[in-house]
Amino acid sequence: MNKKICYHDKYYNDCEQLHIFQFRRCVKEKLKMTKQDLASELNKMYNNTPKGDSTAMIRLFGIKYSDDLKNCTCSMSEIAELAEIGVDYHAKISKGIRLAKYVRMK
């Protein structure tokens, strides 16, 4: 006799069925990035770009993560400060967020 798996008050026949449920749940919830996650990603994008393209990369960060940045409870200055790129770059992040509704990533 197969044992059923209980997870969040629902029963599943096997592990595969449970994993499918968990995956769908994660996609639905669209796990949000924390301000530390956002700052870490901004730091990577800023520091791993060719010389002369750093400000473009900051705008690209704003475009790429616009939804997460809009939902973040912190300011763009705080993200820039946590990323250790300089607080003055907050305006470039904001420009990227505004551009996100007009452009899309390749």
N, C-alpha and C positions, 0 to 999 in steps of 0.2 A: 504494500500500500504506500503510495507516494505521500510524503508529508507536504502540507501547504506552508508557504512562507507568509508570515504576517508582517506588514509594513504599513505604518500610518493607518491602522484599523482596516486595511484591505488585505485580502488573501490572494496569493499568487501561486500558480501551479509549479513554477520552476524559477530558477535564477534568471534565465533569459527574459521571461515575462516581466520580472521585477526590474531588470536593468532598462528595458524599454520604457517602463513607467517612469523611472527616475530620470532618464534622458529627456522625455517629453516634459516632465515637470521643470527641469532646469531651463529648457528652451523657453517655456512659457514665462518663467520668472525673469528671464534674461538677467542673470546675476549681475548686479551693479558693481562697478569698480569703486574702490575707496579712494580717498584723496591721496593716500600713499601710493596706491597702484597707478593712479594718473600721473603723479609726480615722477615716479620711477620710469614710466614709459616716456614722458617728456624728456627726462634726463638722457635716456638712451637715444632718443631720436635726435636730440640737440648735439650730443657729444659724438655720435657716430655718423656725422654728415660731412661731406667735403667742405673745406674752407670756402666761405663766401655764400654758402647755402643755408646757414644756420637759421636766419630769420624766416626763410621760406619753410623750413622744416617745422618751426614753431606754429606757423599758420596751418600747415598740413596736419599737425597734431590737433589743432582746434577743429579742423574739418573732420578728421577721422574719429575723434572721440566727442563730437558735439553733443550727442544725446547724453552720454555719461556726465559731461561737464555741466550741461543744463540742469541735470538732476542732482548734482553735487551741492551740498550745503555750505561749501566753502567758496571763497572768492578766487578769482583767477590769479590775483597777487599771491595768495597763499600757496596755490599750486606751483607757481613760478619759484617762490621762495623755497618750498620743499624740494623742488627739482634742482635747486642750487644753480639756477641760470641767471638770476637777477630779477628782482621784483618788477622792474620797468618793462619786462616783456609781457606783462598781463594784457596789454592792449593788443598785442599780436595774437595771443590766444583768443581773445574776444573777436577779433577780425575773422579768424578761422571759423569760429562758431557761426558767425553771421554768413560767411561764404558757403557753409555746408548745405544750405537750402538751394543753392544755385549750381553747385559742382558735385561731381562724384569721383571716387577713387578709381584709378585704372587697375 
